[in-house]
Amino acid sequence: MEYLFGFIFFLLQGMQIFLVLGTLMPLILPADNMLRIGIARIVDPVLRPFRKVIKPVAGFDFTPVVVYLLLMGVESLIRRFLLPLAIR
């Protein structure tokens, strides 16, 4: 069971890293860069449902911040409530 939780935490933290990279890459790399396109292919399907609900404010997209905080919250809830039950 510990391996399952370890894998889930690995996926959640990996997605957090991709969200940060997906937010910063457009500032650094040109639009046709393969790394930027690859990260966008990973991040955009996760952000798309939230972008339908959260509209940009003054040209700034808050969706990655909201999803990042949501992922942190899910990880915290798992660590706080489910992980102690699995270790017993």
N, C-alpha and C positions, 0 to 999 in steps of 0.2 A: 504494500500500500504506500510505503514511503517513496518508492520509485515512481509511482503514479503522480503523487503530489510534486515530486521533484521535476517531473516532465511538464506538468501543468505550470509550475512556476517558471521553468525555462521558457515555455511558449509565451507566457505573459510578459516576462522581462525582455524577450526577443522582440515582441511586438512594440513594446515601449521604446526600444532602441530604434526600430525601424520608423516609428512615428517621429522621433527627434530628427533622424537623418532625412526623412521625407519632408520635414518642415525646413531644414537648413539647406538641403541640396539645391533647391531653386535659387537660392541667394548666391551660391558659389559656382555651380556648374551650368553650362549652356543646356538648352532644352533638348538637344539631340544626343546628349551624353548617355551611353548605355547603362551606366551605374544609376543615374537618375531615373531613367525609364524603368529599370528593374525594380527599384525601390518603390516607385509609383505604382507599379503593377501589384505589389504586395499590400501597400497601404490604402490605395484608393477604394478597393472593395469594402474595407472596414469603415472608411470615412463616409462613403456614399449615403448610407441610410441616415446618418446623423446630419449630413449637409442638407437633406431634404427638410429637416426640422429646424436646424440652426442656420439662419441666414447670415451672411457677412455683415459686419458693422463697420461703416466707414471704409470699406474696401479690405478689411482685415478678417480673415477666416479663423474663428475661434474653435472650429471643430477639432483640430488635433489636440488642443489643450483639454477640451472636454473629454475626448476619448482617452487621453493619457491619464487624466484624473480618475476616470471610470475604471480603467485597468488597474490602477494603483488601489482603488477601493475594493475591487473584486479580489485582488491578491491579499489585501489586508483582512478581508472577511474570511477568506479560506484559511489563512494562517491563524486567525483568532478562534474560529468556531469549528471548522472541519478537521484541521490537522490535530488538535488535541484529542478528538474522538478516535482518529485512526491510530494514534500511538498507543492508546490504552491496551 
